[in-house]
Amino acid sequence: MPAFRLATAVADAFPDTLIALVTADGLRGREPWPHTTAALEDLERQLADATWHPADETDPRIEAWHTAYRSFGTNPRRIRPSVDALGRRLAKKGSLPRINPSVDSYNAVSVRHGLPAGAFDLDHVTGDVDIRYADGGEEFTPLGEPDTVENPKPGEIIYADPTGVLTRHWNHRDAHRTRVTEDSAHVAFVLETLRATHDDDLLKVAAEELQGLLAPHASQTAVHYLSPAHLQAHT
């Protein structure tokens, strides 16, 4: 079982970081997930009724990520934090993509709460995962582009295991190798904030909501937290 570690240098630079790690074993992605379907449809209905809209870059939750991206040399209006890009897509199209139940679940929770989310198929993770600054020599193959190899810029924040990069620009895009499919049975989901002082309760509610969507379709689920005070969690 891999550990997830928040590098001390990242924790020092972003002392209000809080990351929820929601793990699920025995996921059954080929059966119906009616609660996830309802969650997606509910968000789309609220948007259509103008009773809710996704957080945009004027929201403090998103603004904090834009500031973080700029700090490590990424233009957040060109390469957007995942929740920002997903919220913009929802606002423009009026609907969220349907990928598979696991991905749809974290997308719904991410957009509802204005928090970046992602996931890794742990059967394709090769060791412990570090959230750290890139040295520039790592390799990354983007989701959906199995023949592409990129090198993160030195100083860019990444998720990485001993084989390579799992997520570039902290949470902009996941890797193809550890992508979550309907056949992924052992998955670690992440939800993140850089504003724990303000959003501690929000993140914990979101983690519980995601766990609630996963639990009926898994043999076991759990929630762990990473922060500057707790730099490591085991899945």
Wavefront OBJ file of the C-alpha trace (Angstrom):
o trace
v 0.000 0.000 0.000
v 1.649 3.278 -1.050
v 2.059 6.193 1.310
v 1.246 9.737 0.232
v 3.692 12.399 1.431
v 3.532 16.184 1.390
v 7.070 17.505 0.957
v 8.270 19.816 3.701
v 9.240 22.466 1.144
v 5.702 22.513 -0.251
v 4.179 22.589 3.234
v 6.441 25.501 4.178
v 5.490 27.445 1.037
v 1.760 26.721 1.455
v 1.188 26.423 5.215
v -2.606 26.431 4.891
v -2.656 23.291 2.719
v -5.103 20.531 3.586
v -5.549 17.451 1.395
v -8.202 14.793 1.910
v -7.209 11.346 0.717
v -10.292 9.173 0.176
v -9.403 5.565 -0.537
v -11.683 2.850 -1.877
v -10.996 -0.869 -2.257
v -13.083 -3.322 -4.239
v -14.742 -0.680 -6.386
v -17.373 -1.983 -8.775
v -17.400 0.488 -11.628
v -19.563 -1.509 -14.006
v -22.749 -1.446 -11.921
v -25.218 1.481 -11.792
v -24.317 4.312 -9.376
v -27.696 6.037 -8.980
v -26.559 8.487 -6.283
v -23.735 9.747 -8.495
v -26.117 10.111 -11.424
v -28.483 12.097 -9.200
v -25.649 14.320 -7.919
v -24.642 15.273 -11.447
v -28.197 15.904 -12.548
v -28.889 17.978 -9.438
v -25.947 20.295 -10.161
v -27.021 20.720 -13.777
v -30.595 21.447 -12.709
v -29.482 24.072 -10.183
v -27.322 25.728 -12.835
v -30.205 25.779 -15.310
v -32.496 27.243 -12.639
v -29.885 29.899 -11.765
v -30.007 28.872 -8.096
v -26.309 27.932 -8.079
v -23.234 28.467 -10.209
v -19.746 26.973 -10.059
v -16.957 28.911 -8.386
v -14.866 30.966 -10.807
v -11.540 32.763 -10.503
v -13.114 35.594 -8.495
v -13.927 33.104 -5.721
v -11.282 32.961 -2.942
v -11.107 29.169 -3.251
v -10.076 29.409 -6.919
v -8.092 32.621 -6.519
v -5.794 30.871 -4.029
v -4.924 28.259 -6.640
v -4.262 30.911 -9.287
v -1.834 32.578 -6.877
v -0.142 29.243 -6.167
v 0.212 28.422 -9.870
v 1.842 31.787 -10.539
v 4.259 31.167 -7.669
v 5.722 28.147 -9.447
v 5.702 29.698 -12.905
v 2.421 28.434 -14.372
v -0.046 30.828 -15.992
v -3.392 29.766 -14.432
v -5.442 31.327 -17.203
v -3.692 29.194 -19.789
v -3.180 26.064 -17.681
v -6.051 26.092 -15.212
v -6.503 24.318 -11.889
v -8.767 21.330 -12.488
v -11.765 22.676 -10.578
v -11.550 25.989 -12.435
v -11.478 24.281 -15.829
v -14.317 21.927 -14.898
v -16.476 24.740 -13.519
v -15.947 26.818 -16.664
v -16.925 23.853 -18.810
v -20.086 23.308 -16.778
v -21.038 26.986 -16.935
v -20.537 27.058 -20.708
v -22.114 23.743 -21.691
v -24.675 23.346 -18.901
v -23.575 19.775 -18.221
v -20.674 17.787 -16.836
v -18.947 15.020 -18.797
v -19.857 11.431 -18.023
v -16.620 9.431 -17.874
v -17.206 6.529 -15.492
v -18.833 6.332 -12.048
v -15.671 6.928 -10.011
v -14.569 9.944 -12.045
v -18.111 11.296 -12.251
v -18.338 11.094 -8.447
v -15.271 13.180 -7.762
v -16.155 15.645 -10.514
v -19.560 16.248 -8.920
v -18.048 16.779 -5.475
v -15.253 18.971 -6.861
v -17.569 21.368 -8.681
v -20.165 21.474 -5.918
v -17.618 22.533 -3.313
v -15.138 24.478 -5.443
v -12.236 22.175 -4.571
v -9.758 20.525 -6.947
v -10.115 16.746 -7.085
v -8.348 13.872 -8.766
v -7.787 10.153 -8.464
v -5.147 7.483 -9.013
v -5.569 3.794 -9.777
v -3.332 2.379 -7.063
v -2.779 -0.848 -8.982
v -0.708 1.241 -11.415
v 1.167 3.296 -8.816
v 4.677 1.885 -8.384
v 5.562 3.112 -4.887
v 5.012 5.940 -2.470
v 3.571 9.183 -3.864
v 5.225 12.519 -3.099
v 3.670 15.959 -3.538
v 6.828 17.922 -4.233
v 8.683 20.367 -6.416
v 9.850 18.931 -9.749
v 13.555 18.901 -10.563
v 12.859 18.966 -14.313
v 14.086 15.464 -15.066
v 10.822 13.648 -14.405
v 8.615 12.289 -17.184
v 4.854 12.728 -17.541
v 2.451 11.127 -20.008
v -0.819 13.099 -20.050
v -4.200 11.451 -19.651
v -5.492 10.416 -23.053
v -2.099 10.870 -24.746
v -0.255 7.569 -24.153
v 2.432 8.354 -26.758
v 3.304 11.806 -25.358
v 6.107 12.432 -22.871
v 6.514 15.794 -21.130
v 9.024 17.080 -18.599
v 7.636 19.315 -15.838
v 9.499 22.559 -15.346
v 11.914 22.689 -12.409
v 10.030 24.098 -9.428
v 6.594 23.025 -10.668
v 4.590 21.194 -7.990
v 3.779 17.624 -8.950
v 2.455 14.353 -7.604
v 5.069 11.700 -8.409
v 5.893 8.065 -7.677
v 9.265 6.408 -8.388
v 8.314 5.776 -12.037
v 7.177 9.259 -12.982
v 4.750 12.133 -12.612
v 1.123 11.414 -11.726
v -0.180 14.994 -11.867
v 1.343 18.163 -13.342
v 0.911 21.729 -12.080
v -0.241 20.319 -8.698
v -3.744 19.470 -9.934
v -4.072 20.563 -13.558
v -3.917 17.191 -15.302
v -3.534 13.529 -14.340
v -1.268 10.940 -15.923
v -2.409 8.279 -18.384
v -0.719 5.430 -16.473
v -2.717 5.880 -13.272
v -5.998 6.956 -14.874
v -9.167 5.686 -13.233
v -11.407 3.524 -15.424
v -14.588 1.549 -14.804
v -12.347 -1.451 -14.034
v -10.230 0.336 -11.400
v -10.808 -1.464 -8.114
v -8.266 0.139 -5.773
v -8.321 3.938 -6.008
v -7.068 6.936 -4.056
v -9.084 10.117 -4.539
v -7.775 13.532 -3.488
v -9.555 16.766 -2.594
v -7.438 19.850 -1.904
v -7.544 23.346 -0.435
v -4.903 25.986 0.168
v -7.220 27.786 2.605
v -7.597 25.326 5.479
v -8.120 28.165 7.945
v -11.291 29.079 6.045
v -12.241 25.824 4.325
v -11.399 23.061 6.807
v -15.053 22.190 7.361
v -15.840 22.517 3.660
v -13.120 20.057 2.715
v -14.218 17.545 5.349
v -17.850 17.766 4.221
v -16.728 17.228 0.617
v -14.609 14.215 1.611
v -17.548 12.684 3.469
v -19.807 13.333 0.479
v -17.369 11.613 -1.865
v -16.968 8.699 0.531
v -20.760 8.422 0.641
v -20.950 8.132 -3.148
v -18.214 5.489 -3.231
v -19.170 3.340 -0.241
v -22.213 1.543 -1.748
v -19.981 0.315 -4.582
v -16.825 -0.623 -2.635
v -15.808 -3.249 -0.110
v -14.021 -0.665 2.021
v -13.481 3.109 2.124
v -11.467 5.419 4.359
v -10.510 9.086 4.650
v -7.061 10.397 5.615
v -5.685 13.936 5.692
v -2.366 15.493 4.725
v -1.270 18.864 6.064
v 1.885 20.623 7.273
v 1.187 19.039 10.666
v 0.676 15.549 9.157
v 2.988 15.095 6.191
v 2.292 11.425 5.483
v -0.721 9.131 5.151
v -0.902 5.452 4.230
v -3.595 4.191 1.868
l 1 2 3 4 5 6 7 8 9 10 11 12 13 14 15 16 17 18 19 20 21 22 23 24 25 26 27 28 29 30 31 32 33 34 35 36 37 38 39 40 41 42 43 44 45 46 47 48 49 50 51 52 53 54 55 56 57 58 59 60 61 62 63 64 65 66 67 68 69 70 71 72 73 74 75 76 77 78 79 80 81 82 83 84 85 86 87 88 89 90 91 92 93 94 95 96 97 98 99 100 101 102 103 104 105 106 107 108 109 110 111 112 113 114 115 116 117 118 119 120 121 122 123 124 125 126 127 128 129 130 131 132 133 134 135 136 137 138 139 140 141 142 143 144 145 146 147 148 149 150 151 152 153 154 155 156 157 158 159 160 161 162 163 164 165 166 167 168 169 170 171 172 173 174 175 176 177 178 179 180 181 182 183 184 185 186 187 188 189 190 191 192 193 194 195 196 197 198 199 200 201 202 203 204 205 206 207 208 209 210 211 212 213 214 215 216 217 218 219 220 221 222 223 224 225 226 227 228 229 230 231 232 233 234 235
